[in-house]
Each structure stands twice: as structure tokens, then as C-alpha cells.
């Protein structure tokens, strides 16, 4: 069954063998979450104030309530590997964002690596929303998994553009080239999608690349 769809107006999709695996060594990785506090993280609600909630429970960032974004402190990230251990509830929806230009009340600024096992939205975990879509459920709900993106600007036929590689639980799903160069650098962020969603996030790490 075909599970990946190319956004033909802006993306070249290069499918990689699913047996390829990302490195799991800790050298070079920097933690963005201390497991105890929300130090440095900024919540921006998309609607009524006080309707969304982010907190630390049992060593994890937990998002619940109405729509909001939770942004990391620094906005300089350009070339990197970014990974997190994530759990989404049954029927829940969230997103793992990168290169967000600035903390603001929007779901549309920055690349979004989808977090969704059983939500009604057919675009599932492993997708880059609006660019490359995975329709097959890769992870059971209420189950911890690791999602990782590698983002590097490279020259492709005379044009420098983002090369984005996506992995789930150590398996490379695909790499695509964003010819639109939609987002140049920015923050990392996580999405609280709707009141029925509860997302848990731990071991948030980045490795900056040349």
C-alpha cells in the first residue's frame, strides 16, 4: 500500500530503505528539557486565555486542553538533528515543530512533524504536514516512541534548499527537498491540538550540524 504522497508543487521525495537506522549515540546531543520544570519554554494560546495547559508530570511535558503552542527558548536553529520521545493518547493529535520563525499563535509557521496515531485526521505520525503525508499508523496510541528529524541546507542543482530526513523509532521513512525553502531557521515547538488530545513529551534533544 502506498503510504507516502508527494506534494508535487514543492517537494521532491526520495524514499530510503526502512532498514536504514539513525545513530543512537549520545555524543553531541544537547537536552532542551530538564525533566523537572518548564524552564525556558513559552506557551502561546491560540484562543481563550487559560483554556490550554502545559505542565510537567512524571518527567514529561504534558499538553492538554484547547489549542496552543509550546516554544523552546532559542530561535537560531538551522542545521540539526532534533528528536523527542513522545506519547499521544487514543484519538489525540499533536505536532513536533522545527524552524518556527517566532513564538506566535499559529499552527502554520514552521515545519510540523505530525504526531497522530488514531485521530480523525488521516495524516499520521511520520508526516511533515502539507509536504509529505504518511497515512499508515506507525505507532499505537498511548505508546512511547521516538521521532527524529534531520535538517540540513544543501546545494541541489545550483540551489541551496532544506534536505529533511524523518525517522520513527530509528527507522528512516524518507528524505525530501523543500524547493520552496519555506522556513530558514527558528525555534522548536510542540502543538496542543484540541481538548480531546493529551500529548506527553520527554527527552527533547538537539544536535547542531554544520
Number of C-alpha atoms within 10 A of each C-alpha: 5 7 13 18 14 16 14 10 10 15 15 17 19 12 13 13 10 13 10 12 14 15 7 8 7 9 7 10 16 14 14 20 21 14 18 13 14 18 12 11 16 16 21 17 20 18 12 10 10 9 14 22 18 21 14 16 13 10 16 23 24 20 28 22 17 20 24 28 27 25 23 22 15 13 17 14 22 20 21 18 20 23 23 21 19 23 26 28 20 17 16 25 27 29 23 26 27 27 23 25 17 15 20 18 16 14 19 12 18 23 22 25 25 23 27 30 29 20 19 11 12 14 25 25 27 30 25 24 20 13 21 22 21 21 18 16 16 15 21 15 18 17 13 17 18 19 23 24 23 21 25 19 19 14 11 12 6 7 10 15 20 24 20 21 21 24 22 21 15 18 18 22 21 19 20 21 23 21 16 11 13 14 17 16 17 21 20 29 23 25 25 29 23 17 16 15 21 23 25 23 24 23 19 21 19 21 17 17 13 7
